[in-house]
């Protein structure tokens, strides 16, 4: 038996487990999928917006893998805590694959970024997705105007949630406290701002179009912003998705504005240079107008524009977080590797592997994790003859408990699912997520 631990139960971790057990090269591979949270699915549960039911339905595919007889889910297990170091974990398994994502959001590094009312989009997503680490509300939803800095899918998600009516979110699994706060929200205008043009924006067309389908919100685009983009006149050199994005934005720029309860303003070629404050709170953002530099980037023009806002969310990307005991490349935000094999001082470390964002950086969509996971699994399976000569614990769960960990197995997760369904019924809604650690752990204990 080849016993493997996969650390992380998001798409990259589950796809890695799938590639390891659904192959005929190495017989009898057993995989324990460990997660710090008592709930599986990673960003599919805690990063996909609650109104994206189709994407969230991918949980069904991940569930099938985690219910495979050769795979075991062990939640509430934190590597790096209670003596469970990477070195100790490697003593318990023949091999360990780290699929821990990129949990840290990027900062802009401009004055005033830490003013009250200025937050990361990551924090906002965690809050409305009921992540148990989310630090309560604290979002200035009494604001009239909000600025979202970034033009990727996360920026589109948070813009849409701010502009969507609470009644539209009621049928989703958004936690009750977040729903109540969004119901009281005073936000009536949302500016989504990018430093480059729409031809270079990173959102997908489907996500972008959803902004124009919100029943209570209008979308406007300044034609002057589009005129700065060389692709506006000739989009033929753009990838297909960027051409489609430009068509959508062009349509909004040409259409007359409609009067709705809320308004979304898409702005381009503006770079944030300072957050403006008033009595310690954010009151707006000063942007510098940019222009194409002829080499695919932008340069400043020395022309500035202030946008009033009492809530600012930055959505400018993620970074990997170093795990004590693993090598880490600070410049790339990833663990050094060769075809998924962890490199220590330039040489492959026996039994240690990576997949997902911690391997390649925060790029791609959910499906991008499949080939990434397959490459890592292929390397691990090729190393199997050597790995099988290593010692492994006869019962890793007992070893985890000896370290003070309290694993939540699959029945515990199913108990959490039942508790969330019960919570939804008690509130006259569908399933509603439990948003806190005590609630999740108490629900899991119902499994015995």
N, C-alpha and C positions, 0 to 999 in steps of 0.2 A: 504493500500500500504506500502510495506517495501522498503524504499529508501536507497540504498547502494552506496558508492563511492569506486571505485577501483583505487588506485593511481599507475599508470604505465600501459602502453598499449603494453608491450612485451608479449611473450607467456604466462608467469605465470599470468599476469593480465587478458588477454583475456580468458584464460582457466578458471580462477576464475569466470569471468562474465558469461561464458557459463554454468558452473556448477550451478550457482545461478538461471539462468532464464530457463534452460532446465531441470526442475524438477517439480514434482507435490506435493511436501510436503507442501510448503508454497505458497499460491496463490498471484499473482500480485506483484512480485519482480521487481523493476526497478533499473537498474544499470547505474551510470555515470562513465565512464572510463576516468580518468583525466591523462594528461601527460604534463610534462614540455615543451616538444617539440610540434610544431604544426602538426607533422606527427606521425602516429601510427606505431606499430609493433616492437618498441624497437630494440633489437639486431638482429632481423630478417632483419630489414632495415639497421641498422648501425653497425652490427657486422659480418654478413655473407659476405664472400668475393664476389666481384662482378662477378667472373667467376663461382660461384656456383649457377647456375640458378635453379637447381632442388630444393635445399634447400630454396632459395628465393621464390620459388613458393608457399611455405607454407603461404605466405601473403594472398593468396586466401582463405585459411581456416580461418585465423584470420579475414579477411574482412567479411566473412559470419556472424560471431558472432557480429561484430561491427555494422552490418546493421540490426540486429534483432530489432524488434519494441520495445522491452523492454530494449534495451541497447542504450546509447547515448555517443558518443565520444566527449570529450572536451579537445582539445589540447591547448598549450600555457598557461597552468595553473600550476603555481609553488607553491607547498606546502612549506612553510617556508619563503615565500616572501610576502611582502605587507600585513602583518598581517594574512596571511592564515596559522595559526599554526595547528598542529594536534588537539588541543583543540577546536579551532574555527571550523575546518572541522567537528568535531564530533557534533557540535551544528547544523550543516546544514543537516546531514544525520543520519539515525538510526544506521548505522554501516559504518566503513571504513576499507578497506583491503589494506595494503601497499605491493606493488609488485615492489619495487624500485631497485631490483638487487644488484650488487656489482660493484660499479663504479670506485673503486680505484685500481690501479695496485700495485703489490708487488715490493719491492726493494730488491736488493741483499745485501746491506750493506757492500760493499767492497770499498777500496780506489779507487778514480778516477771515480766512477760511474757517477758523475755529469759533466764530461768533455764534451765539445762540440762534438757532433756526437754520443753521447750515449743517447738513448731515450727508452721509453717503447714501446713494440709492440702495446699496447692499443692506444697510440697516432698515430702510423702509420696506424692502422686499421681505426681509426676515420677519418684520413685525406683522405685515398683512398675511404672511404665509404661516404664522404661528410657530416659528422656530423657538424652541425653549430658551435659547440664549438671548433672544431679543429683549432689549432693555426697556420694556414698557412702551408707552406711547411717546411722549416728548416731542412729537412732530407738531409744528406750528400750523395746524389745520384750521385755525381761526384766521389765517392769512387770506387776503383777497387775491394776491398774485403770487405765483410760484415760478421759479426758474429751475429747469432740469438741464444740466450741462452734460452734453453727450448726444450722439446720434447713432447709437446702436440699439439692439433689441431691448436691453435692460432699460434704456432711456425711454423707449416707446412704451414699455410695460408700465413704468411708474407714471408716465404722463397719462396713459389711458386710465389707470386706477384713480388718479386725482380728478380726472374729468368725467368719470363714469358715476352715474347716480347710485346711491346705496341700494335702491330697490332692484337694480340690475345685478348687484352682488349678493343679494339675499339668498338666491338658490345655490350659491357656491359654498365651499367649505371654509370660507374666510372666518377667522375666530370672531366670536360675538363682540368682544371689546373693540376690535378693529372696525367691525361693521358699524357699531354705534358711533365711534369717532368719525368715520367717514360720512355717516349720515348727518353729523353736526358740522361737517366741513364748510368753511366759508370761502374756499378757493373757487374763484370764478374765472381766472385767467391763468393759463399755463404756457410759459415760453420754453420750448425745447430748442437748445442752441448748440451749434457745432462750429468749430473753428475753420473747417473746410467746407466745400460745396456739397450739394446733394448728390453729385456724381461720384463722390468718394465716401458717402455715408455708409455705415455698416449694417443698417437694419435690413431685414428681409422684406420683400414686397408685401407678403401676406400680412405681416405685423404692421407695416406702414399703413396699408389700406384700412385696417381696423379703426384707425383714428378717425377716418371719415365716415364710419358707420355708427358712431355713438349717437343715440337719439337725442341726447341733451347737450351736445357740444358741436360747435362749428370749428372748422380748420381754415386758417389763413396763412398764406405765404407771400412774402414781399417780393414782387417781380424784380426789384433792384438787386436782391441777393442772388437770384438765379442768373441775372445778366453777367455777373462776375465769373461764373463757371464756364470755362471754355467748352465743356461738354454740353452746355445748354444749346449752343449753335450746332455742334457736330458730335452727337453721342456715339457715333459708329465705333469708336475705339474702346468703348467701355464694355466690361463683362455684361452678360444678359441681365443679371439681377440689378445692376446699377442703371442700365437703360430703362428697365421697368420702373425702378424707383423714380427716375427723372420724369417719366411720363406721368406718374401719379402726382408728383409735386407740381409739375407744369399745369396740370388740370386744376389743382387748388389755387394756383396763382392767378389763373385766368377767370375763375368763377367769382361771381359777386358774393360778398359776405352775407351770411344769413344770421338772423337774430336768434340765438339760443341762450340757454341759461349759463352755459360755460363756453369759453373760447380757448382754442389751442392755437398758438402762434409758432410756426416753424421758422427759425432764423438760422442763417448760414453765414460763414465768413466773419465770425465774431469770436475773439479769443478773450477769456476772462483774465483780467489783470489785477483786480482788487474786489474784495467784498466790502460793501459800504455798510457801516454800522450806525445805530442810533440807540443810545442808552444800553450798550452791550449786546444788542440784538441785530441780526442782519436786517438791513432795510433796502438792499438792492445790490446789483452787481455792475461793476464798470467793465465794459468790454472794449477791446481795441479792434477796429475794423481790419481784417486781413485781406490779402489778395493772392492769387496764384503766383508762385515764384518761377514758373516755367520748367521746374524740375520735379513736379509731382507733389510739392509741398506748398506752404503758404508763408508769407512774410507780413510783418506789421506795416501799417500805413501811417501811424501817428494820429489817426482819427479815432476818437473815443465816443462811446455811447453808454449812458447809464440806463439800466432797466430796474424799475422799482420792484421789489419782491420781499416778502416777509418769511418765505420758505425757499431754501435752495437745496437741491439734491444733486450731487455729482455722480455721474454714471460714466466714468472714464476708464473702466477696466478693472481687472483683478490681478493679484500677485500671489504666487505661492508663498507658503509660510515654512520656514525651516523647522524640521523635527529634530530635537536633540538626539544625537546618536546616528543620524544619517548625514551624509555629505550634502552640501547645498551650494548652488551657484547663485549668489546674490544678484548678479547682473541680469541673469535670465529668469530668476525666480523659480528654478526647477532643480530637480536632483540630477546630477550628471549621470549619463547612462549611454550604453551602446546597444541598440536594438532591444531596449527594455532592461538590460542587465545593469544594475547599479555599479558605478565606477567609484572606487576609492583609490586616490592617488594614481588615477589613470588606468587601474587594473580592475577587471570585473570582480565584484565581491560575491563569493559563492553563496547562492541561496537567496540573494536579495534582488528584487526587481521593482520596476515602476510602470504605471500605465495612467493614461488620462492627462489632465492638466498639469499635474506635478511632473509629468514626463516631458510634455511638449509645449507647455505654456497654455494660457487660457484662450485657445483658438478653436474655431469650428463650432458645429452644432452637435446635438445629442448623437446623431448617427456617426459623426467623426470618430467617436470612441470605439466603434466596432473594429476597424482595421488597426487602430492603435493597440487595442487589447489583444487582438489576434497576433500581432507581431511579438508582443511580450510573451504571450502564452507559447508561441512557437519556440522562442529562445529557452523558456523554462523547460519545455518538454524535451528539447534537444539536450539539455543538461541533466535530464532525469537519471541516467546511469550513475552519475557522480553524486547527485543529490540523495539518492536512495541509500547511499552508504553512510549518510549522516544519521545521528541519533535524533529521535523525535519522541515527544511525550506520548505515552499510551493513552492518556486522557487529558487533552488540553484544557477542558472545562474545569477539571479539578485543579489543575495548575493555576488557572486564572483565579479561581476562588481562593486558593492559598495566598494569592497576592492581594486579596481584598477586593477584587473585581466582583461584580454581581451581574453576570450575563443574563440578558433577556433573550430567550430563545423564541422560535417561531410562534409557539402557542401564546407567549406573552404579547407579541405583536398583534396576533389575532384578537386578543382580549382588548388591546388598545383600539383596534378598529371597531369592535362592538361598543365600547364605551363612547366613542365618537359618534356612532350612529344613534345611540341612546340620547346623547347630549343634543344632537340635532332635533330629534323627535320632541324632546322636552321643551325646545325653544320654538317649535312649530316650523322648523326648517329641515333641510336634508342633513347629511352628515356635517358636523361642525368639528373642526380640529381642536384638540386640547393643546393650549399654548404654553404650558409650564412643566418643569421637571417633576414637581411633586405629583401633579395630576397624571402624567404619563407613567410614572413609576407605580403609582397606586393602581392604575388600570391594569398594568402588566402583572401585578401581583395576584390579580383575580384569576390568572391562569394556574396558580398554585406553584 
